[in-house]
Amino acid sequence: MSEKKLSAEIDEKMDIIIDYLHRIDRRDRIRTIGAFFRGMFGLIPILIMIWSVWYFVEHGDDMLQKITGMAAQQAASITQQGGTEFLEKFKLMFPEGTQ
């Protein structure tokens, strides 16, 4: 009788251990899936950076030409506006000297 009791206790403990291992396996599977998606989201910024570096290497000259052209146009327009204002002030201060 004691052997049957001992055998029943061992079977019961084994069932508890097996149940615990099934829960651990399920939790590990969920963690693995979560880590996979986290890793994929972590690769997105790296891919964007690689693409932007490639794009700048391919089209950098065009972009720099456009930027310098726009800066030159803005500088010219500011200079013209400033020069016109200066001449108007100069004419007001010295009306005889401009003729």
C-alpha positions in Angstrom: 0.0 0.0 0.0 2.8 2.4 0.8 4.3 1.7 -2.6 1.0 2.6 -4.4 0.8 5.7 -2.3 4.4 6.6 -3.1 3.8 5.9 -6.7 0.7 8.1 -6.7 2.6 11.0 -5.1 5.4 10.7 -7.6 2.8 10.7 -10.5 1.1 13.7 -9.0 4.4 15.6 -8.6 5.4 14.7 -12.2 2.1 16.0 -13.4 2.7 19.3 -11.6 6.2 19.6 -13.1 4.9 18.8 -16.6 2.2 21.5 -16.2 4.8 24.0 -15.0 7.0 23.2 -18.0 4.1 23.7 -20.4 3.5 27.1 -18.9 7.2 28.0 -19.2 7.2 26.9 -22.8 4.2 29.0 -23.7 5.7 32.1 -22.0 9.0 31.6 -23.8 7.2 31.3 -27.1 5.4 34.6 -26.5 8.7 36.2 -25.4 10.4 35.0 -28.5 7.7 36.4 -30.8 7.9 39.7 -28.9 11.7 39.9 -29.3 11.4 39.2 -33.0 9.0 42.1 -33.6 11.1 44.3 -31.3 14.2 43.4 -33.4 12.3 44.2 -36.6 11.3 47.6 -35.3 14.8 48.2 -34.2 16.0 47.6 -37.8 13.7 50.3 -39.2 15.9 53.3 -38.1 19.0 51.6 -39.4 17.5 51.0 -42.8 16.3 54.6 -43.0 19.8 55.8 -42.2 21.4 53.6 -44.8 18.8 54.7 -47.4 19.4 58.4 -46.6 23.2 58.0 -46.8 22.8 56.3 -50.2 20.4 59.0 -51.4 22.7 61.8 -50.4 25.6 60.1 -52.1 23.6 59.7 -55.3 21.9 63.1 -55.3 24.1 65.2 -53.0 25.5 67.4 -55.8 22.0 68.3 -57.1 20.9 69.1 -53.6 23.9 71.3 -52.8 23.5 73.2 -56.1 19.8 73.9 -55.3 20.7 75.0 -51.8 23.5 77.3 -53.0 21.3 78.8 -55.7 18.5 79.5 -53.3 21.0 81.1 -50.8 22.4 83.3 -53.6 19.0 84.4 -54.7 18.0 85.3 -51.1 21.3 87.1 -50.5 20.8 89.1 -53.7 17.2 90.1 -52.8 18.3 91.1 -49.3 21.2 93.1 -50.7 18.9 94.9 -53.2 16.4 95.8 -50.6 19.1 97.0 -48.2 20.8 99.0 -50.9 17.6 100.7 -52.0 16.8 101.7 -48.4 20.4 103.0 -48.0 20.1 105.1 -51.1 16.8 106.5 -50.0 18.2 107.4 -46.6 21.2 108.9 -48.3 19.0 111.0 -50.6 17.0 112.3 -47.6 20.2 113.2 -45.7 22.0 114.9 -48.6 19.5 116.0 -51.2 22.0 118.2 -53.0 24.7 115.5 -53.3 22.7 113.1 -55.4 22.2 115.3 -58.4 
